[in-house]
Amino acid sequence: MAKPMVVEIPHELGRDEARKRIDEGTARVRDALAKSGIAINTLNWTGDRLDYSVTALTQTVDGQIDVGQDVVRVEVRMPLLLSMFAQKIQQIVGKEGNKLLLTKK
C-alpha cells in the first residue's frame, strides 16, 4: 500500500448539512459508477465518519470521509499500482468535493 492520500475541503455548511450532502452525493455516485463497472463495496456511517471501499479492475481503494463543522477530510488508501494516479485523483476529489459542499441549495 502506498501512503494514504488526504484531501481537506473547507465548507460553511455546518456538520449536519455537509453530512447530508455527502450522503446524497454518494447515492448518485453509486448509480453512476455501477454503469461504468466500478463497484462500491461498502459505505458505512459511524457517527460523522463514512468508511468506504471501491473496486475497479480488480483493484480496491478504501478510506474514510470525516465530516467536521467546517472541513471535510477525505482519506484514500490505494494499492501501489494506482498510486501513480494519486495526483489526478486528488484533483478530482477536491474539485467534486468543492462542488458538493460549496454550492448553495
N, C-alpha and C positions, 0 to 999 in steps of 0.2 A: 504494500500500500504506500502511496505517495503521501506527503504531508497534506493534511486537510486544507481545503480552500475555504476562506471565510469572507463573506460579504456582509457589510453592515449598511442598512438602509434606514436613514433617519425619516421620521414622519411626525405629523402633528395631529394624529387621529385619536390618540389615546389607545390603551391596550385592547379594550373590547372591540372597538371598530376595526382596528388593524387585524385582530384575530378573525373577525367576521369576514373581512375582505380576503384574507388568506384562505379561509375555509371555502368561500365561494370560488376563488380562483383555482384552487386545487381540483374542485369538481369539474370545472371547464377544461383544465389541462388534462385530466384523466381521460375524458372523452376524445380530445384531440390526439393525444399520444397513442391511444389504443388503435386508432386508424392508421398510424404510421409504424406499427409493430413494436412499440415501446410499452412495456408493461410496468405499471405501478404496483409493486408487490405489497407495500404497506404504507398506510397513512394513519398514524395513531396519535391522538392528542393526549397528553398528560399535563394537566394544568394549562400553562401557556407555552408548552413545547410541543411541536409537531415532529415526530420521528417519521422518516420516510425511507423507502427503498425502491429503486427503479432499475429495471433490467432492459438492456438493448444489445442485440448481437452478442449474447452470452456474457456480457459484462455488466456487473452490478455496481451501482452507485448508491450510497446511502448517506444519511446525515440527519441534522436537526434544524428546525426553524424555531428560534426563541423569540417570542413576541414581548417586547418591553413597552413601557409607557410612551417612549419617544424614539425607539430604534428597534428594528427587526434584525436579528443576527442569523444569517444563513450559513450553515456549515455543510460542506460537501466533501465526502470521502470517496475517492475513486481509485480504481486499480492503476498501477503504474502505467499500463498501456494507454489509458485515457488521460493521464496527467499531462501529456503533451498538448492537450486541448484546454488545459485549465484556464489560460488567459481568456480565450474566447468564451468559455462557459461563464467565467466571472463577469465578463462584459454583458452577456445575455441576462444573467441573474440580476445584475444591477439595473439594467435598463427595464426589464419586465417588472421587477420589484418596485421600481420608482413609478411606473405607470399604474400599478395596482394600488400603491399606498399614497400617491400624491394627487391623484385625480379626485376632484370634488364630485360628490354624488348629489 
